[in-house]
Amino acid sequence: MQGLALLQRHGQSPRSFEDSMEAPDGLIQEAAALHKFAEAAYTGPLLDFGRNPFLFPCAWLYRQGLLAPWARNRWPILDGDNWWRGHAAAFLKHVNLTPEVLRRGRVNQAKCEAAYFIVVLHHLRSVVVAVRGTETPEDLITDGLCKECILSAEDLHGLMNSHVHPDVKLSVESSFPHYGHSGILGAAQDLFRQIDGNPGDYDAECKSSGFLSSLLGAGCECDGYDVRIVGHSLGGAIAALLGIKLYRRYRNLHVFAYGPLPCVDAVVADACSEFVTSCNYCTVTRYQN
């Protein structure tokens, strides 16, 4: 109900399916290809339980690498991982990639903190940020903090810059205040600080001292690469709000949110439709402006 209330802010109702248009084939293919990263972010037993409720303990222990703890030094060190680095192992095994692609991540949490994984895919010239959905009691608290809150201009940074279409920018600026889901916004703000520094770190040319900038900055390892943020359910909603904050700096950014929770009002949802794609019921759609 809170999500519906957000969408109905400013006197607008959610658009019907008939008002949407099919996404381009390339976008659909990319959404399908990146879905495995959103799925892999569930490094706890939930993913394996959903696949096989009877054999999931064995499947999870294997995916975590606990059956071969002597191989722990192969896996990257993530914030909050267990001693055998099982969450790093579980993520990489699910996406079938080698350890060096996983550059950073977090699995320990408090409320309004999201688990995430950052992957560099040189063959695709992409940096992928995968945000996990609901899996722990802390995630449930984030889900439950659903009181609407006002989105600041800083939260909508990516929609208030010169490379956004003037009509989109005007629609956002002329209809303040805007509203969001307080728990999801808090998680997106924390994740922004984790991967791209504090908002105050931006200078006049929109440069940052954060981790993403160390990969994607001019002359850095991934200079010119695409940025893709993916997540399922709660993770998809956090990914969308994180993408709005990062879009000002990374213009080749796109968010793929798989079954996301409603997290912003209708004006903001429309404004970010050029770089946020919501995938629901195995159908990828984009709203017509």
C-alpha positions as CSV (number, residue, x, y, z in Angstrom):
1,M,0.0,0.0,0.0
2,Q,2.9,2.4,0.7
3,G,4.3,1.7,-2.7
4,L,0.9,2.5,-4.3
5,A,0.7,5.7,-2.3
6,L,4.1,6.8,-3.6
7,L,3.1,6.2,-7.2
8,Q,-0.1,8.2,-6.7
9,R,1.7,11.3,-5.4
10,H,1.1,14.5,-7.4
11,G,-2.3,13.2,-8.4
12,Q,-1.0,10.6,-10.8
13,S,-2.0,6.9,-10.9
14,P,0.3,4.1,-12.0
15,R,0.4,3.6,-15.7
16,S,-1.3,0.6,-17.1
17,F,0.5,-2.1,-19.1
18,E,-1.3,-0.8,-22.2
19,D,0.6,2.5,-21.7
20,S,4.0,0.9,-21.9
21,M,6.0,-0.2,-24.9
22,E,8.2,-3.1,-25.5
23,A,11.9,-2.5,-24.9
24,P,14.3,-2.8,-27.7
25,D,15.7,-6.3,-28.4
26,G,19.2,-5.3,-27.4
27,L,18.0,-4.1,-24.0
28,I,16.0,-7.3,-23.5
29,Q,19.0,-9.4,-24.3
30,E,21.2,-7.4,-22.0
31,A,18.6,-7.7,-19.2
32,A,18.5,-11.5,-19.7
33,A,22.3,-11.7,-19.7
34,L,22.8,-9.7,-16.5
35,H,20.0,-11.4,-14.5
36,K,22.4,-14.1,-13.3
37,F,24.4,-11.4,-11.4
38,A,21.2,-10.3,-9.5
39,E,20.5,-13.9,-8.7
40,A,24.1,-14.7,-7.7
41,A,23.9,-11.9,-5.1
42,Y,21.8,-14.3,-2.9
43,T,24.9,-16.0,-1.5
44,G,23.0,-17.4,1.6
45,P,20.9,-20.6,1.5
46,L,17.7,-18.9,0.1
47,L,18.6,-19.3,-3.6
48,D,19.5,-23.0,-3.2
49,F,16.3,-23.6,-1.1
50,G,14.2,-22.2,-3.8
51,R,15.8,-24.4,-6.4
52,N,15.7,-27.7,-4.4
53,P,14.0,-27.6,-1.0
54,F,15.1,-31.1,-0.1
55,L,18.8,-31.0,-1.1
56,F,19.5,-27.3,-0.5
57,P,21.9,-27.8,2.4
58,C,24.3,-29.8,0.3
59,A,23.9,-27.4,-2.7
60,W,24.6,-24.4,-0.5
61,L,27.6,-25.9,1.3
62,Y,29.1,-26.8,-2.1
63,R,28.4,-23.3,-3.5
64,Q,30.0,-21.8,-0.4
65,G,33.1,-23.9,-0.9
66,L,32.9,-25.3,2.6
67,L,33.5,-28.8,1.2
68,A,37.0,-27.6,0.1
69,P,38.1,-25.0,2.7
70,W,41.7,-25.4,1.7
71,A,40.9,-23.5,-1.5
72,R,39.9,-20.4,0.5
73,N,42.9,-18.4,-0.7
74,R,41.5,-18.5,-4.3
75,W,38.6,-16.3,-3.4
76,P,38.5,-12.5,-2.9
77,I,38.1,-11.0,0.6
78,L,34.7,-9.4,1.0
79,D,33.5,-7.2,3.9
80,G,31.8,-9.5,6.4
81,D,32.5,-12.8,4.6
82,N,33.1,-15.9,6.7
83,W,36.6,-17.3,7.3
84,W,36.5,-19.6,4.3
85,R,35.3,-16.8,2.1
86,G,32.2,-18.7,1.2
87,H,30.1,-15.7,0.0
88,A,32.7,-14.8,-2.6
89,A,32.9,-18.4,-3.7
90,A,29.1,-18.7,-3.9
91,F,28.7,-15.6,-6.0
92,L,31.5,-16.5,-8.5
93,K,30.4,-20.2,-8.8
94,H,26.9,-19.1,-9.7
95,V,28.0,-16.7,-12.5
96,N,30.9,-19.1,-13.5
97,L,33.6,-16.5,-13.4
98,T,37.2,-16.4,-12.2
99,P,38.1,-14.8,-8.8
100,E,39.9,-11.8,-10.3
101,V,36.7,-10.3,-11.7
102,L,35.2,-9.7,-8.3
103,R,36.7,-6.5,-7.0
104,R,34.7,-5.5,-4.0
105,G,31.7,-6.5,-2.0
106,R,29.9,-6.6,1.4
107,V,27.8,-9.3,3.0
108,N,27.6,-8.2,6.6
109,Q,24.8,-5.8,7.3
110,A,22.7,-3.7,9.6
111,K,19.3,-2.2,8.7
112,C,19.4,0.0,5.7
113,E,22.6,-1.5,4.4
114,A,22.6,-3.6,1.3
115,A,24.9,-6.5,0.4
116,Y,26.6,-5.9,-2.9
117,F,29.2,-7.2,-5.3
118,I,31.2,-5.2,-7.9
119,V,32.5,-7.2,-10.9
120,V,34.7,-6.0,-13.8
121,L,33.9,-7.7,-17.2
122,H,36.7,-6.7,-19.5
123,H,35.3,-8.8,-22.4
124,L,32.1,-6.8,-22.2
125,R,33.8,-3.5,-21.3
126,S,31.4,-3.3,-18.3
127,V,31.5,-2.8,-14.6
128,V,28.5,-4.5,-12.9
129,V,27.2,-3.7,-9.4
130,A,24.9,-6.4,-8.1
131,V,22.7,-5.5,-5.2
132,R,21.1,-8.4,-3.2
133,G,17.5,-8.4,-2.4
134,T,15.7,-9.6,0.8
135,E,17.6,-12.5,2.5
136,T,18.3,-11.6,6.1
137,P,16.4,-10.2,9.1
138,E,18.2,-6.9,8.5
139,D,16.7,-6.8,4.9
140,L,13.3,-7.4,6.3
141,I,13.7,-4.3,8.6
142,T,14.7,-2.3,5.5
143,D,11.6,-3.5,3.7
144,G,9.5,-2.6,6.6
145,L,10.7,0.9,7.0
146,C,8.2,1.9,4.4
147,K,7.2,5.3,5.6
148,E,7.4,7.8,2.8
149,C,10.2,10.4,3.0
150,I,11.1,13.5,1.0
151,L,13.7,13.0,-1.7
152,S,16.3,15.8,-1.6
153,A,17.9,17.4,-4.6
154,E,21.0,15.4,-3.7
155,D,19.1,12.2,-3.9
156,L,17.9,13.2,-7.4
157,H,21.4,14.3,-8.5
158,G,21.3,12.3,-11.7
159,L,18.1,13.9,-12.9
160,M,19.2,17.5,-12.3
161,N,22.1,17.9,-14.8
162,S,22.7,19.2,-18.2
163,H,22.7,15.8,-20.1
164,V,19.2,15.0,-19.0
165,H,16.5,16.0,-21.5
166,P,15.3,19.5,-20.6
167,D,11.7,18.4,-20.4
168,V,12.6,15.7,-17.9
169,K,14.7,18.0,-15.8
170,L,11.9,20.6,-15.8
171,S,9.2,18.0,-14.8
172,V,11.3,17.0,-11.8
173,E,12.3,20.6,-10.7
174,S,8.8,22.0,-11.1
175,S,7.1,19.4,-9.0
176,F,9.1,19.3,-5.7
177,P,8.7,17.8,-3.2
178,H,9.2,14.2,-4.4
179,Y,8.8,11.1,-2.2
180,G,10.5,7.8,-1.7
181,H,10.5,4.7,0.5
182,S,12.5,5.6,3.5
183,G,14.2,2.3,4.1
184,I,15.2,1.8,0.5
185,L,16.4,5.4,0.3
186,G,18.6,4.9,3.4
187,A,20.1,1.7,1.9
188,A,20.8,3.5,-1.4
189,Q,22.5,6.4,0.3
190,D,24.7,4.1,2.3
191,L,25.6,2.1,-0.7
192,F,26.5,5.3,-2.6
193,R,28.9,6.2,0.2
194,Q,30.4,2.7,0.1
195,I,31.2,2.7,-3.6
196,D,31.6,6.3,-4.8
197,G,32.4,8.4,-1.7
198,N,30.5,11.0,0.1
199,P,28.3,13.5,-1.9
200,G,30.6,16.2,-0.6
201,D,33.6,14.6,-2.4
202,Y,32.2,15.8,-5.7
203,D,34.0,18.8,-7.1
204,A,32.8,21.3,-9.6
205,E,33.5,19.0,-12.5
206,C,31.6,16.1,-10.8
207,K,34.8,14.2,-10.0
208,S,34.8,11.7,-7.1
209,S,37.4,10.0,-4.9
210,G,35.3,6.8,-4.5
211,F,36.0,3.2,-5.5
212,L,34.1,3.3,-8.8
213,S,36.1,6.3,-9.8
214,S,39.3,4.4,-9.1
215,L,38.1,1.9,-11.8
216,L,36.2,4.2,-14.2
217,G,38.1,7.5,-14.0
218,A,40.1,9.0,-16.8
219,G,43.2,6.8,-17.5
220,C,42.1,4.1,-15.1
221,E,41.6,0.4,-15.7
222,C,38.0,0.6,-16.9
223,D,38.0,4.1,-18.4
224,G,35.1,4.2,-21.0
225,Y,33.4,1.1,-19.7
226,D,29.6,0.8,-19.3
227,V,28.2,0.8,-15.7
228,R,25.4,-1.7,-15.1
229,I,23.6,-1.9,-11.7
230,V,21.4,-4.9,-11.2
231,G,19.2,-6.2,-8.4
232,H,16.1,-8.3,-7.6
233,S,13.1,-7.2,-5.5
234,L,14.5,-5.0,-2.7
235,G,17.9,-5.1,-4.5
236,G,16.3,-3.8,-7.7
237,A,14.7,-0.8,-5.8
238,I,18.0,0.0,-4.1
239,A,19.7,-0.3,-7.5
240,A,17.2,2.2,-9.1
241,L,17.8,4.9,-6.4
242,L,21.5,4.3,-6.5
243,G,21.5,4.7,-10.3
244,I,19.7,8.0,-10.0
245,K,22.4,9.3,-7.7
246,L,25.2,8.0,-9.9
247,Y,23.8,9.0,-13.3
248,R,25.2,12.5,-13.1
249,R,28.7,11.1,-13.1
250,Y,28.4,7.9,-15.2
251,R,26.4,8.7,-18.3
252,N,26.8,5.3,-19.8
253,L,25.0,3.8,-16.7
254,H,21.9,1.6,-16.9
255,V,19.9,-0.1,-14.1
256,F,18.2,-3.4,-14.6
257,A,15.7,-3.9,-11.7
258,Y,14.1,-7.4,-11.6
259,G,10.7,-7.3,-9.9
260,P,11.6,-4.1,-7.9
261,L,9.5,-2.7,-5.0
262,P,7.9,0.7,-5.7
263,C,10.3,3.2,-4.2
264,V,9.7,6.6,-5.8
265,D,6.7,8.7,-6.9
266,A,5.4,8.6,-10.5
267,V,7.2,11.8,-11.6
268,V,10.6,10.4,-10.6
269,A,9.8,7.0,-12.0
270,D,9.0,8.5,-15.4
271,A,12.0,10.8,-15.3
272,C,14.5,8.0,-14.9
273,S,12.9,5.6,-17.4
274,E,15.7,6.3,-19.9
275,F,18.3,4.6,-17.8
276,V,16.3,2.4,-15.4
277,T,14.6,-0.7,-16.9
278,S,12.1,-2.6,-14.7
279,C,11.8,-6.3,-15.6
280,N,8.6,-8.0,-14.3
281,Y,7.0,-11.3,-15.0
282,C,9.8,-12.2,-17.5
283,T,8.7,-9.2,-19.6
284,V,11.0,-6.2,-20.0
285,T,9.1,-2.9,-20.6
286,R,9.8,0.7,-20.7
287,Y,7.3,3.5,-20.1
288,Q,6.5,5.7,-23.0
289,N,7.2,9.3,-22.3
